[in-house]
Structure formats: structure tokens, C-alpha cells
Amino acid sequence: MTKIVLWRHGVTDWNEQGIFQGRMDIPLNERGLRQAMAAAPSLAAMHPVALYTSPMLRALQTAAVLAAITGQKAVTDDRLSEIDVGTWTGHTLAAAIADDPEVRAAVMAGVDYRRSPTGETMTEVGVRAGGFLHEVAARHDGKTIVVVSHGGAIRMGIASMLDWPYDTAVRLGGLANCGWCVLEQRYGRWRIEGYNCTAAPPDPDISNEI
């Protein structure tokens, strides 16, 4: 049985302030590091054979905590990076909505939209993240692996593995910082075995896209 454990990075100051981080390399804060240290033993107990991570600093710091326990090298892949929010970087979603009525309409309608004129859509994130997950699943057939990434990329990566459209993917609840999800492949089909698992109560007020 192939198992993919998708682990969101620990919290940052910008997460706590509700600010879009995008491709900005914001480090974990002290609480984020504590979250990673609390969660890592549970993931290590799943005996992963490989560890992959987004190349962004907050993900690398999270992965390093698990790597220190398992002795594995964290392998980076750009496809696991956070959604590119372009000119929204450093701003809140509320500010972006206020500046663009079309974004407000898309959010209210539950349809996908481009995160700033120069950023990505979540569907585009799903294509790259999902492509990576399909690739490593085939590479580690019958094994367990851990993938460290970002809230939006994880949610859309799951959608890709399950052949879900955007409007189904957004029905998944927000993923807590250092929360993890477990995908299992049985009889050739993927299913969600666990979602938003945490070593402590989740933080429902922190968006999975920032």
C-alpha cells in the first residue's frame, strides 16, 4: 500500500497576521518550530522511506526537524512551493478583495481566481503539485513517504490525486500549520485516510492559503 503523508509547514509571523506570504521566504517563528518538534515524532513513527519538501525556508525548517529524527535527507522540488500571489505578497486577502470587485465575486461564488494579476490560480498549483505527487507515488510504490509543503498546494495536490475539480477541493477545511494529511492507494485508487491531523489542537483562524 502506497502512502503519502502531506505535512504543512509550521506557523510564521505572517501566518499569524493573516498576510499572504507567497514566494517570500518567511521563516518559522518560535511557535512554528515548537509545532514541528511536536509533530515530527508522529510522522517518524510512520516509517517513511523518503522525505520531500518545498524549497521555501519555512518548509525546509519544518522538514529539517523530521530529518533529524529519521536521518533522511530532505529532497527539494519547486513544484511543492507556495502559490505565487504576485503583487499580493505582504497583503491580506481582505485588502485584495477590497481592491478588486472581481476577486470578491469569485470568492463569494466559490470559483477559482488568479491571486493578483501576476500570480497563480489554485488550479495551476494543483497541476504542478499533483504532477509531483503522482511522480513520487510511482517512484515509491508500496512505501510511505512524507511531503512537506504549503496549505494551498497540499489541498490542491490532494484534489489532483482524487480527480477533484476546484469547487470540490475548496470544501476541504483549512489545514492547520504543522497539520498533516494521509493519502493511501488501495486497489489502484487513492483515498484520504487522515486530514488535518495535528499534535495539538488546530488553529482554525489561520488560512491554508497564506
C-alpha positions as CSV (number, residue, x, y, z in Angstrom):
1,M,0.0,0.0,0.0
2,T,1.5,3.3,-1.1
3,K,1.0,6.1,1.5
4,I,1.7,9.8,1.1
5,V,1.9,12.0,4.2
6,L,1.4,15.6,3.3
7,W,2.7,17.9,6.1
8,R,2.2,21.7,6.2
9,H,5.0,23.8,7.5
10,G,4.9,25.4,11.0
11,V,3.5,28.8,11.7
12,T,5.2,32.0,10.8
13,D,4.7,35.6,11.9
14,W,2.9,36.4,8.6
15,N,0.6,33.4,9.1
16,E,-0.4,34.7,12.5
17,Q,-1.0,38.2,11.0
18,G,-3.1,36.8,8.1
19,I,-0.7,38.1,5.5
20,F,-0.1,36.5,2.1
21,Q,3.5,35.0,2.0
22,G,3.5,33.7,-1.5
23,R,7.1,33.2,-2.6
24,M,8.5,35.4,0.2
25,D,10.9,33.3,2.4
26,I,9.4,34.0,5.8
27,P,11.0,31.8,8.5
28,L,9.2,29.8,11.2
29,N,8.7,31.7,14.4
30,E,9.4,30.1,17.8
31,R,5.9,28.7,17.9
32,G,6.3,27.2,14.5
33,L,9.5,25.4,15.5
34,R,7.7,24.0,18.6
35,Q,4.9,22.8,16.3
36,A,7.4,21.0,14.1
37,M,9.1,19.4,17.0
38,A,5.8,18.2,18.5
39,A,4.5,16.7,15.2
40,A,7.7,15.1,13.9
41,P,7.7,12.0,16.1
42,S,4.3,11.1,14.9
43,L,5.4,11.3,11.3
44,A,8.6,9.4,12.0
45,A,6.6,6.6,13.6
46,M,5.0,6.0,10.1
47,H,8.5,4.9,8.9
48,P,8.7,6.9,5.8
49,V,11.3,5.8,3.2
50,A,11.8,9.3,1.7
51,L,11.3,12.9,2.6
52,Y,10.5,15.6,0.1
53,T,10.0,19.3,0.7
54,S,9.2,22.7,-0.9
55,P,12.4,24.7,-1.2
56,M,10.9,27.6,0.7
57,L,12.6,28.4,4.1
58,R,9.6,27.7,6.3
59,A,9.1,24.2,4.7
60,L,12.8,23.5,4.8
61,Q,12.9,24.3,8.5
62,T,9.9,22.0,9.2
63,A,11.4,19.2,7.2
64,A,14.8,19.5,9.0
65,V,13.1,18.6,12.3
66,L,11.8,15.3,10.9
67,A,15.1,14.7,9.0
68,A,17.0,15.0,12.3
69,I,14.9,12.1,13.7
70,T,14.8,9.8,10.6
71,G,18.3,10.5,9.4
72,Q,16.9,11.1,5.9
73,K,17.9,13.9,3.5
74,A,15.1,16.2,2.6
75,V,14.9,16.4,-1.2
76,T,13.5,19.7,-2.6
77,D,11.2,20.2,-5.5
78,D,10.0,23.5,-6.8
79,R,6.6,22.1,-7.6
80,L,5.9,21.9,-3.9
81,S,6.3,25.7,-3.5
82,E,3.7,28.0,-2.1
83,I,1.2,29.6,-4.5
84,D,2.7,32.6,-6.2
85,V,0.5,35.5,-5.2
86,G,2.5,38.1,-7.1
87,T,1.7,41.7,-6.1
88,W,-0.5,40.5,-3.2
89,T,2.6,39.4,-1.3
90,G,2.7,41.1,2.0
91,H,-1.0,42.0,1.9
92,T,-4.1,40.4,3.4
93,L,-6.9,38.7,1.5
94,A,-9.3,41.3,2.8
95,A,-7.2,44.0,1.2
96,A,-7.0,42.1,-2.1
97,I,-10.8,41.7,-2.1
98,A,-11.4,45.4,-1.4
99,D,-9.1,46.4,-4.3
100,D,-10.8,44.1,-6.9
101,P,-14.5,43.5,-7.1
102,E,-14.0,40.6,-9.5
103,V,-11.9,38.8,-6.8
104,R,-14.7,39.4,-4.3
105,A,-17.2,37.9,-6.6
106,A,-15.1,34.9,-7.3
107,V,-14.5,34.3,-3.6
108,M,-18.2,34.5,-2.8
109,A,-19.1,32.2,-5.7
110,G,-16.5,29.6,-4.7
111,V,-14.8,29.7,-8.1
112,D,-11.1,29.8,-8.8
113,Y,-9.4,33.1,-9.4
114,R,-5.9,34.5,-10.1
115,R,-4.0,35.6,-6.9
116,S,-3.1,39.1,-8.2
117,P,-2.6,39.9,-11.9
118,T,0.9,38.3,-11.8
119,G,0.2,35.3,-9.6
120,E,-1.2,31.8,-10.0
121,T,-4.6,30.2,-9.7
122,M,-5.1,27.4,-7.3
123,T,-5.9,25.1,-10.3
124,E,-2.4,25.9,-11.6
125,V,-0.9,25.0,-8.3
126,G,-2.8,21.7,-8.3
127,V,-1.4,20.8,-11.7
128,R,2.2,21.2,-10.5
129,A,1.8,19.8,-7.0
130,G,-0.4,16.9,-8.3
131,G,2.1,16.1,-11.0
132,F,4.8,15.8,-8.4
133,L,2.7,13.6,-6.2
134,H,1.8,11.2,-9.0
135,E,5.5,11.0,-9.9
136,V,6.8,10.2,-6.4
137,A,3.9,7.8,-5.7
138,A,5.1,5.7,-8.7
139,R,8.7,6.0,-7.6
140,H,7.9,4.7,-4.1
141,D,5.2,2.2,-4.9
142,G,4.1,0.3,-1.8
143,K,6.0,2.6,0.6
144,T,5.3,5.5,2.8
145,I,6.8,9.0,2.1
146,V,6.5,12.4,3.7
147,V,6.0,15.6,1.6
148,V,6.4,19.0,3.3
149,S,4.6,21.8,1.5
150,H,2.0,24.6,2.0
151,G,-1.7,24.7,2.7
152,G,-3.0,25.5,-0.7
153,A,-0.5,23.3,-2.5
154,I,-1.4,20.3,-0.3
155,R,-5.2,20.8,-0.7
156,M,-4.9,21.1,-4.5
157,G,-2.4,18.3,-4.7
158,I,-4.9,16.1,-2.9
159,A,-7.6,17.2,-5.4
160,S,-5.3,16.2,-8.3
161,M,-4.8,12.7,-6.8
162,L,-8.5,12.2,-6.3
163,D,-9.5,13.8,-9.6
164,W,-11.5,16.6,-7.9
165,P,-12.3,19.9,-9.5
166,Y,-11.6,23.2,-7.7
167,D,-15.1,23.6,-6.3
168,T,-14.8,20.2,-4.6
169,A,-11.3,20.9,-3.3
170,V,-12.3,24.1,-1.6
171,R,-14.8,22.1,0.5
172,L,-11.9,20.7,2.4
173,G,-11.3,22.7,5.6
174,G,-8.2,24.8,6.1
175,L,-5.1,22.9,7.0
176,A,-3.5,23.9,10.3
177,N,0.1,24.8,10.5
178,C,2.0,21.6,11.0
179,G,-1.1,19.6,10.3
180,W,-0.8,16.6,8.1
181,C,-2.9,14.6,5.7
182,V,-2.6,11.0,4.7
183,L,-3.4,9.6,1.3
184,E,-3.4,5.9,0.7
185,Q,-3.6,4.0,-2.6
186,R,-5.7,0.8,-2.3
187,Y,-6.6,-1.4,-5.3
188,G,-5.4,1.3,-7.6
189,R,-7.5,4.1,-6.1
190,W,-6.4,6.9,-3.8
191,R,-8.4,7.9,-0.7
192,I,-8.0,10.2,2.2
193,E,-7.1,8.2,5.3
194,G,-6.5,11.3,7.5
195,Y,-7.0,15.0,7.1
196,N,-5.7,17.9,9.3
197,C,-4.1,15.6,11.9
198,T,-2.2,17.6,14.5
199,A,0.0,17.1,17.5
200,A,-2.1,19.8,19.2
201,P,-5.5,21.5,18.7
202,P,-5.6,23.1,15.2
203,D,-5.7,26.9,14.6
204,P,-8.9,27.4,12.6
205,D,-8.3,31.1,12.3
206,I,-5.2,30.7,10.1
207,S,-5.9,30.4,6.4
208,N,-4.5,27.5,4.4
209,E,-3.6,29.8,1.6
210,I,-1.3,32.3,3.4
